[in-house]
Amino acid sequence: MTSLFRSSCRMLIGATMLAGVSAHAAPKPAAQAGIIIQRDHYGVPHIHAQSRPALYYGLGYAIGQDRLFQMEMMRRSVWGEVAEILGPSFVDFDRETRQRGYTRAEVTARLAALKPAERALFRAYADGLNAWIAKGSLPSQFAALGFAPKPWTAEDLAQIFIGNVAVRFTDKTQELDNAAMLDQLTSQFGAARARAMFDDLVPLEEDPEAVTSLAAGDWTGKSLRALSVVGQPHVAAGGPGVAAAAEGVGKADTMLGARMASLALNDHGGSNVWVVGKDKSATGYPMLMGGPQMGFTMPGFLYEAGLHGGGMDVVGTTPIGFIPIFFGHNGNTAWSSTVGRGDAVDSFVEQLDPADPTRYFHKGQWKRMQARTETIRVKGAPPVTATFYRTVHGPVLQVDAQNHRAYARARAWEGHELDTEMAWFDSTLAQDFDQFHKAALRSAISINWWYADRKGNIGMVYPGHFPIRGADQDPRLPSDGTGASDWRGFLPSSQQPYRLNPSRGFFTNWNQQPIKGWYFPDTGWSSVERARLLQNFVESHDRLSAADMEKLVEVASTMSQTADFFIPGLIAAIGQQAPGDPQLQQARDLLAGWDRRRIDADGDGRYDSPALVIYDAWLAAMTARLFAPEVVGPSLSKSLGYKRSDTYDIGRGPKLLARILAGKTASLPVKADYLGGRDATSVQVETLRLVLAKLAAARGADMARWSDPILTTQFATANAHNVPQGSREPVIVPLAERGTQNHLIELRPTGAVGRNVVAPGQAEEGAQHVLDQVGLFREFQYKPMLFSDREIAQNAENKEILNDPYR
């Protein structure tokens, strides 16, 4: 029996059990001696203890058993201590990580600001890790690299959250890139056309037909413009050297991303979710399907566990080393989250003293930059000394000595990263929406929070620290650092959108705009969004079953995210321009009959539909033609192009192309001419003729036989910071644009029942639980999320009892 069939068999047995046993079928034990860890058939630890510190001691111990080397590499990745064990090739990575991140003293201060009971969880988690290390059973990678792990501290665990959720995944802004783009366009095309193209590519105005999480009227608060979070474009810091600064920061970002991949660390943030209320559900109770997109690595970025006791009863998954269970349920409520993409990071251009580049001008006086010097230890080479600078706005990422400028980054969440982590923790304890909403508002980072409960409610919250900017500040471009453009404060939490039981009866989100009026120009939110396919699917069903909720994962994972925005128009153009052309008619028929999905049903390693070949080639040719170097400049021409491997999200090029082809009927018409005065219909058909001729020459005249090889997803052996974390060969599966894990929670009146898949598996070494969820993942199948004592006991593979150091 293959591992796939073994996994599927266990899944089906568990699902049958769940069908007859509610989440609350067995009472929790009143007390037990010590900390009990029971592992199920997939190696998931269920930890029972009488206090929360004891639970987290058990969690640290369990993850030490399963992922100690991965945890070690993550710790080194977020502190910038990788070169110490992997050598000189990681010096730049360590330097850049330290420049953007925080010192141990700063992390200690953040921990000190938490409640004592919250700090105790970090200490207990570290103590559990150290207890496992003390047993002396270390993964083989430690010996291979010639070092042993040092003791874990609360600061290490705090920095893992800060270094990932805040510094790595949220510390992003396009302002320098936008300024460089505007400079380059102006240089090539003159001010008028440059400004028109810039406004097309980074619209300041909101698309009135943008895809939103909430329907109009579901939130009646003020718009971002009325709240001065987004201003009007009268003031921006441009000037000499901005293109070089953007290039420098971009190279550092690219280096961090590449290094993260080599370490099996994820470098893209996304995530999707759909939540249906009781009136939209075929069962009559809410359901929540979450799909956090945190990359695919070996071992995975997520870790599954159950925590039972100390006032907690929670099961689900969370990124390694994090305190809260990010994606799961507590029997009464269920939750997930997606990246909010709110504009909470700004680039400031500092004016430097020509006589002393460590001084900058701010509010009428020269100020000294904060400086710290650190030593980076390097395996096989001398240590490297680096000095890092900060201004009142934030860390300095680039210095332009020639033009007496420095570029600093201000981050609205700075200093409140652990408040965000503990907001997540509090949300897992919530028993109703009011408690969930209150917990979410503690978050300083822009996240969409999703909720459902067994009383029949669903809800969402869109919290974060959103800066109040000057009314005349262009939010797309860097800000003047001399003081006039400093933030005026932050938006009160009472002004941040939320909704209990939406008018649609459901939520769908794939990182799109939350509500009309809440448009951040840096995001490019529009009517052309991948989230549209989620909304269309749910709206096409009167009521959704659990099977429908699962089917949408498969559909969304394999659907062309752009095809629905172009194929109807292309079919209409063929009918207008070439109604009697047999070749174009055959292409039209193939496109019309295509379900827009990338499917290899016969398993021959090639996609089944010839329409996919035609469409991908046509879209690539259209973007190449309309965004040629002579039309938009060489740099933009490259970035706006489309490739068939562009499957993760809808890029800026296709989004702009859809608006161009819609012409005056576009919900947000373009300002510049990209068609050279020609009409869109003729350009589409002419391009298709050229594409078909080229394909026929390369593949033969019979379109029905055209096919392309499948794209694949690789479970990388490096972590989200691109630092190696394992020695196995990567697992490769057919491409699926889906969650790192998917969890479906049914909120039955008797209690929550869940199932999920968290590939590749729980463990980093050994044979049993390293890859045992890959088969489920490949086949879009799920395993049960055990919750009750009865379920856990019936499916326990082993049991371990630890002494409780807190009794």
Disulfide bonds with the S-S distance in Angstrom:
none
